[in-house]
Amino acid sequence: MLIADGLGDRPIPSLGNKTPLEYASTPTLDELCKNGISGLIHPYRPGAKCGTDWGHLCLFGYDPAPFYTGRGSIEAASAGIRLQEGDVAFRGNFATVADDFTVADRRAGRISEKEDIDALLEAIQDITIDGCSFLVRSLTEHRLALVMRGAGLSGKVANTDPGTACEGQPVNDPRSSCASGEERTARILWEFLQEVHARWQDHPVNQRRLAQGKLPANFILTRGSGSAIVLPPFAARFPGARVACIAGDVTITGIAEMCGFEGYTQSSFTGGFDSDYAGKARKAVELLQDHDLVIVHVKATDLCGHDDLPLKKAEVIEKIDGMYRYILENTDPAATYYIMTADHSTPCQYREHSADPVPSFFCGPDVRTDSVQHYGERACGAGLLNQYTGAQLMATIMDYLGFNPKFGA
């Protein structure tokens, strides 16, 4: 099961009113689509705009609504932080802000140098405010997890991040939009972020980055506050199923492990454009020897959508086609199912997640087929999987693998 993060898109005039997927050359994906069942799937439900965390929980077979407390707790788990009762967790970005706290770059130029990140984080580990301590851990590239630990904290705090494509806007002061009972937590968070800025502004790492023509990482933008999420194990619903997840983005392996899957990554599997696509395909074939389902995640399609890079998105899709070519050539099509989907759409011209359903297919030796001949948004709209949800797709996969329990006698 290959998940191309943010794969879905909308027609783009510069591509002849095709989407990047429709524009790309995808002979292998077209072949699989033609020989299987296809559709436009709603990861959660029609009209719902999913975050990466929510979308993946749906694709992994869950309805997140009863369990979800916020993205922060997922990021904390992905960073290896074991949350305690009363902790408040956030997802965060290294960011670049001007002196007046307007956002110059939400990702500090997509900072990824481990030495720089480690040195910056080392400089803020001793901060305490009003009896509250802070745990900050790096994730993939510019991303990080932040946990506030102390007594009497609120699990709901307004985002300081103004949002995707909002460069030039001021950082949101959480104190200005907090609800009753959140005032102290918002104040402590804001004081912490001010102290981070003071320590990072003239830090040697940022002085060197400026001298090299790079953006400084002088602020943390936070969003998605929440307390710990506890999910029922995947194996409780589908007993005996062995699932592995390969990803370069540790958020995805973290979500997978929360579900009870085995997470796999290595240094060459990144969450960026430089990820080892071929290596992920090789690892998938290897893990298929002792797992019932192997999930492979590719992040770069989502990055292209957020940065309005339609040609780059088509290029990444063609690399995914190559991954599936290798997988096909090194597995037995008579004994293997092949699935392609996405956690949400990220249209390039929109630069943000949208509620557009995602093109998907399910191919295998005994799978019903439909009339779809090509893998693309408009073509898949004629398929038999149309209007399925992500959780329903996973239940269908488990049914073909023999793990779906029967309702009734």
ZAMARGU-4260 file (C-alpha; in steps of 0.2 Angstrom, whole numbers, plus 5000, padded with zeros to 4 digits):
<rodrens>
0) 5000/5000/5000 | 5009/5016/4994 | 5002/5032/5001 | 5008/5048/4992 | 5005/5062/5004
5) 4995/5076/4997 | 4994/5067/4980 | 4977/5074/4974 | 4976/5090/4965 | 4966/5102/4954
10) 4967/5106/4935 | 4982/5118/4932 | 4982/5129/4917 | 5001/5128/4914 | 4999/5109/4913
15) 4985/5110/4899 | 4972/5110/4913 | 4978/5093/4919 | 4983/5089/4937 | 5001/5084/4940
20) 4995/5066/4941 | 4986/5067/4925 | 5001/5076/4917 | 5015/5064/4923 | 5020/5048/4914
25) 5014/5034/4924 | 5014/5018/4914 | 5015/5006/4929 | 5002/5015/4939 | 4991/5015/4924
30) 4993/4996/4922 | 4989/4993/4940 | 4974/5004/4939 | 4968/4996/4923 | 4969/4978/4931
35) 4961/4983/4947 | 4947/4993/4955 | 4948/5012/4957 | 4939/5027/4964 | 4940/5044/4972
40) 4941/5040/4990 | 4937/5052/5005 | 4950/5049/5018 | 4938/5054/5032 | 4921/5059/5024
45) 4915/5069/5009 | 4919/5088/5012 | 4931/5085/5026 | 4948/5093/5024 | 4960/5082/5033
50) 4977/5085/5041 | 4991/5072/5038 | 4988/5065/5055 | 4969/5063/5053 | 4971/5057/5036
55) 4983/5043/5040 | 4973/5037/5055 | 4958/5035/5043 | 4969/5026/5030 | 4975/5015/5044
60) 4957/5010/5048 | 4952/5022/5062 | 4938/5034/5065 | 4949/5047/5074 | 4935/5057/5081
65) 4933/5048/5098 | 4952/5048/5101 | 4960/5063/5093 | 4966/5077/5105 | 4977/5086/5094
70) 4992/5084/5082 | 5004/5088/5096 | 5003/5072/5105 | 5006/5062/5089 | 5022/5073/5086
75) 5027/5070/5104 | 5025/5051/5102 | 5035/5052/5085 | 5049/5061/5094 | 5050/5048/5107
80) 5043/5058/5121 | 5032/5048/5133 | 5018/5060/5138 | 5013/5061/5156 | 4996/5066/5163
85) 4994/5085/5162 | 5007/5087/5148 | 5002/5098/5134 | 5010/5094/5117 | 5012/5104/5101
90) 5018/5102/5084 | 5031/5115/5079 | 5041/5122/5065 | 5058/5131/5066 | 5054/5147/5058
95) 5061/5164/5053 | 5053/5180/5060 | 5057/5198/5058 | 5060/5210/5072 | 5042/5214/5073
100) 5037/5196/5074 | 5030/5195/5056 | 5033/5178/5048 | 5047/5179/5035 | 5047/5160/5032
105) 5037/5147/5041 | 5050/5133/5039 | 5067/5143/5041 | 5071/5139/5023 | 5067/5121/5027
110) 5081/5119/5039 | 5088/5101/5039 | 5106/5102/5045 | 5107/5091/5060 | 5121/5100/5068
115) 5112/5116/5067 | 5096/5109/5074 | 5105/5100/5088 | 5114/5116/5093 | 5099/5127/5093
120) 5089/5115/5103 | 5103/5113/5116 | 5102/5131/5119 | 5084/5131/5125 | 5083/5115/5135
125) 5085/5123/5152 | 5071/5136/5151 | 5058/5135/5165 | 5043/5147/5167 | 5031/5148/5182
130) 5035/5130/5187 | 5033/5124/5169 | 5047/5115/5160 | 5049/5112/5141 | 5054/5097/5131
135) 5059/5101/5113 | 5064/5087/5101 | 5068/5088/5082 | 5057/5078/5069 | 5059/5078/5051
140) 5068/5093/5043 | 5061/5109/5050 | 5048/5100/5061 | 5049/5098/5079 | 5039/5092/5094
145) 5036/5103/5110 | 5029/5097/5126 | 5025/5109/5141 | 5026/5100/5158 | 5019/5107/5174
150) 5004/5108/5185 | 4987/5116/5180 | 4990/5117/5161 | 4976/5117/5148 | 4977/5105/5133
155) 4969/5118/5121 | 4980/5133/5116 | 4978/5144/5101 | 4990/5141/5086 | 5004/5154/5085
160) 5007/5149/5067 | 4997/5160/5056 | 4996/5146/5043 | 5002/5139/5026 | 5006/5153/5013
165) 5004/5166/5027 | 5022/5174/5026 | 5021/5192/5030 | 5008/5190/5043 | 5012/5192/5061
170) 5014/5177/5073 | 4998/5174/5082 | 4999/5179/5101 | 4990/5164/5110 | 4985/5176/5124
175) 4974/5186/5113 | 4962/5172/5108 | 4962/5160/5123 | 4946/5154/5131 | 4942/5154/5149
180) 4954/5142/5159 | 4968/5144/5145 | 4975/5160/5150 | 4990/5154/5161 | 4995/5141/5148
185) 4994/5153/5134 | 5005/5166/5144 | 5018/5153/5149 | 5019/5147/5131 | 5021/5165/5124
190) 5035/5169/5137 | 5044/5153/5132 | 5043/5157/5113 | 5050/5175/5117 | 5064/5168/5127
195) 5068/5155/5112 | 5068/5170/5100 | 5080/5180/5112 | 5092/5165/5113 | 5092/5161/5095
200) 5092/5178/5087 | 5111/5180/5088 | 5116/5162/5091 | 5132/5157/5082 | 5122/5144/5071
205) 5111/5158/5064 | 5126/5170/5062 | 5134/5157/5051 | 5118/5153/5042 | 5116/5172/5038
210) 5134/5173/5032 | 5130/5158/5020 | 5115/5166/5013 | 5103/5155/5022 | 5088/5160/5033
215) 5090/5160/5052 | 5080/5149/5063 | 5075/5161/5076 | 5057/5156/5082 | 5046/5141/5085
220) 5029/5142/5077 | 5017/5130/5087 | 5000/5123/5082 | 4989/5107/5086 | 4990/5107/5105
225) 4984/5092/5113 | 4986/5079/5127 | 4990/5061/5125 | 4980/5050/5112 | 4977/5032/5116
230) 4971/5021/5101 | 4964/5004/5102 | 4977/4992/5094 | 4974/4988/5075 | 4976/4970/5080
235) 4960/4971/5091 | 4950/4974/5076 | 4960/4963/5064 | 4968/4949/5074 | 4983/4941/5068
240) 4987/4955/5054 | 5005/4959/5053 | 5008/4977/5047 | 5024/4987/5043 | 5026/5005/5038
245) 5040/5012/5029 | 5043/5031/5030 | 5055/5045/5031 | 5044/5057/5040 | 5045/5051/5058
250) 5027/5058/5061 | 5021/5044/5050 | 5031/5030/5058 | 5025/5037/5075 | 5007/5036/5070
255) 5010/5019/5063 | 5017/5013/5080 | 5003/5021/5089 | 4992/5009/5079 | 5003/4994/5083
260) 5012/4993/5066 | 5030/4991/5065 | 5039/5007/5059 | 5054/5006/5048 | 5065/5021/5043
265) 5083/5024/5039 | 5094/5040/5036 | 5091/5039/5017 | 5072/5039/5019 | 5069/5057/5021
270) 5053/5067/5021 | 5060/5078/5007 | 5064/5078/4989 | 5080/5068/4992 | 5072/5053/4999
275) 5078/5036/4993 | 5063/5030/4983 | 5072/5015/4976 | 5077/5010/4994 | 5060/5011/5000
280) 5054/5000/4986 | 5068/4987/4990 | 5063/4988/5009 | 5045/4985/5005 | 5049/4969/4995
285) 5060/4963/5009 | 5046/4966/5022 | 5033/4957/5012 | 5042/4941/5016 | 5035/4941/5034
290) 5021/4954/5035 | 5004/4953/5028 | 5003/4972/5023 | 5017/4984/5020 | 5013/5002/5019
295) 5025/5014/5010 | 5024/5033/5013 | 5031/5047/5001 | 5030/5064/5008 | 5037/5074/4993
300) 5020/5076/4984 | 5013/5085/4998 | 5028/5097/4999 | 5026/5101/4980 | 5007/5105/4983
305) 5012/5117/4998 | 5025/5126/4988 | 5015/5127/4971 | 5027/5116/4961 | 5016/5106/4949
310) 5030/5101/4938 | 5040/5095/4953 | 5025/5085/4959 | 5023/5077/4942 | 5042/5072/4943
315) 5039/5064/4961 | 5024/5055/4954 | 5035/5047/4940 | 5048/5042/4954 | 5033/5033/4963
320) 5029/5025/4946 | 5047/5018/4946 | 5045/5012/4964 | 5030/5002/4959 | 5039/4995/4943
325) 5052/4988/4955 | 5039/4981/4967 | 5030/4973/4953 | 5046/4965/4945 | 5051/4958/4962
330) 5034/4951/4969 | 5022/4938/4963 | 5007/4946/4955 | 4997/4930/4957 | 4999/4932/4976
335) 5001/4950/4980 | 4989/4965/4981 | 4994/4982/4976 | 4986/4998/4983 | 4989/5016/4979
340) 4980/5031/4988 | 4983/5047/4998 | 4979/5055/5015 | 4972/5071/5007 | 4974/5082/4992
345) 4986/5097/4992 | 4982/5107/4976 | 4997/5117/4970 | 4988/5133/4967 | 4979/5132/4983
350) 4995/5128/4993 | 4985/5119/5007 | 4976/5103/5010 | 4958/5103/5002 | 4943/5092/5004
355) 4945/5085/4986 | 4944/5066/4986 | 4960/5056/4982 | 4963/5045/4967 | 4965/5027/4973
360) 4966/5009/4966 | 4966/4991/4973 | 4974/4978/4961 | 4976/4960/4964 | 4973/4942/4958
365) 4955/4941/4962 | 4950/4959/4964 | 4934/4965/4954 | 4939/4976/4940 | 4930/4991/4933
370) 4932/5001/4917 | 4945/5014/4922 | 4961/5013/4911 | 4972/5027/4918 | 4977/5033/4935
375) 4971/5051/4938 | 4958/5061/4947 | 4945/5062/4933 | 4948/5044/4927 | 4946/5037/4944
380) 4930/5046/4946 | 4922/5032/4936 | 4928/5018/4947 | 4919/5006/4958 | 4928/5012/4974
385) 4921/5029/4972 | 4915/5037/4988 | 4924/5025/4999 | 4932/5032/5015 | 4950/5028/5020
390) 4944/5016/5034 | 4933/5007/5022 | 4947/5005/5010 | 4958/4997/5024 | 4943/4986/5029
395) 4942/4980/5011 | 4961/4976/5011 | 4959/4966/5027 | 4944/4957/5019 | 4955/4951/5004
400) 4969/4946/5016 | 4957/4936/5027 | 4957/4946/5043 | 4940/4955/5042 | 4928/4948/5055
405) 4910/4944/5049 | 4896/4953/5056 | 4882/4942/5063 | 4881/4923/5062
</rodrens>
